[in-house]
Amino acid sequence: MAMFFNIFSLKNLLVLSLALNASLILRGLYEKDSEVIDGGLSVEKQEDTLMTTARVLSEARATQRARPSMHSSSSTADSDGGDTIINLDHGDPTMYERFWQQAGDKSTIVIPGWQSMSYFSDAGSLCWFLEPDFAKEIIRLHKIVGNAVTEDRHIVVGTGSTQLYQAVLYALSPQDAVEPLSVVSAAPYYSSYPLITDCLKSGLYKWAGDAQSFNKEGPFIELVTSPNNPDGYARQSVVNKSGGILVHDLAYYWPQYTPIISAANHDIMLFTVSKSTGHAGMRIGWALVKDEEVAKKMVKFVELNTIGVSKDSQLRAAKVLQVVISSCQYPTSLGSLFDFSAHLMEERWSLLRAAVRQSGLFTLPEFSPGSCSFLNKSFAPQPGPVAYISDHS
Ligand SMILES: Cc1ncc(COP(=O)(O)O)c(C=O)c1O
């Protein structure tokens, strides 16, 4: 913990999360027992290099302030007399605020006190707590962006995709198995996966680590996060044996982060507004699920866990998606939400690359460009999560 406070007492802190997530760094800071963290960087060295890069990035941001730019109003306020303080506790997607400010009342909804009182949204449907208007906008959005197949899929809404992740684990684990089902993902993976998987020490499932070295016999769940958090690469399943069930976390499969090459067509796909529109506080995610029984069990989990999902949030999410869709059809001066956010990501990546180049201490991943069917241009991925920085020396 001492190291944590050392680093946080600095006036300048390092932005490793370009936008939305700083969990990789956090994991490094909290993992006291381990000398070496991702990328083979020793903790001592990490502290050193964090400080140096914090200075370099701070200088880069000062340069950015001198130019007109599209950066968010609330990302890193200079309330301390010029030094930049960045909260590394969590990535927070407030960077799209400007777009939503410009949308103004178009994204406002009013919910009278007598509305949304029932537990039920659509009592007869498989996901009885899913607001039909929200379901409709999800389908329209995927169609217009072209990033996922929605035909022959059940939509399950969740309190963030974090709840849906747990619902999937519950749904896929046999209730009568003699031992917990193994859950794996290829390293480096989103650092919350193991924590969420094991937090209740479930008898149904258990975190089993890196998918690349997984060789246990029997059934397992493999999480495929594409683009991946934290390194931004497009991913496919890596476990080369039968008995696995794939869960695709597509939180970042949106045109601001990566070219949309084709409509994802997997059995279980997870999405969230926190990464697509920037509305993390709404706590809304959705799953597209092919198998009816799996979808029913996921619904059961959400029922047992929170008896459904906030209707108010779903109605607001429906409105937000409506505005996103209409920004694609009738772009404003900022373009569509995806034009705006893709530009922002491009700008941030170019700043980070310049700063890292100047530091001479790190390397950043290089991505090959791909042709995006939605933005109609070719570009290299510009991931939202933590940039993966490795030691050069
Ligand atoms: C890959 C990935 N999946 C899921 C989540 C969680 O999303 P939500 O805010 O919808 O719970 C995150 C958040 O950082 C993420 O990076």
The ligand as a Gaussian input file, in Angstrom:
#p B3LYP/6-31G(d) Opt

LIG

0 1
 C      -14.163000      -5.654000     -21.385000
 C      -15.136000      -5.073000     -20.411000
 N      -16.290000      -5.723000     -20.170000
 C      -17.184000      -5.247000     -19.297000
 C      -16.969000      -4.064000     -18.616000
 C      -18.002000      -3.585000     -17.633000
 O      -19.020000      -2.880000     -18.260000
 P      -20.285000      -2.299000     -17.466000
 O      -19.956000      -0.885000     -17.116000
 O      -21.406000      -2.374000     -18.428000
 O      -20.530000      -3.144000     -16.266000
 C      -15.775000      -3.365000     -18.815000
 C      -15.508000      -2.119000     -18.069000
 O      -14.430000      -1.589000     -18.044000
 C      -14.839000      -3.877000     -19.736000
 O      -13.690000      -3.247000     -19.950000

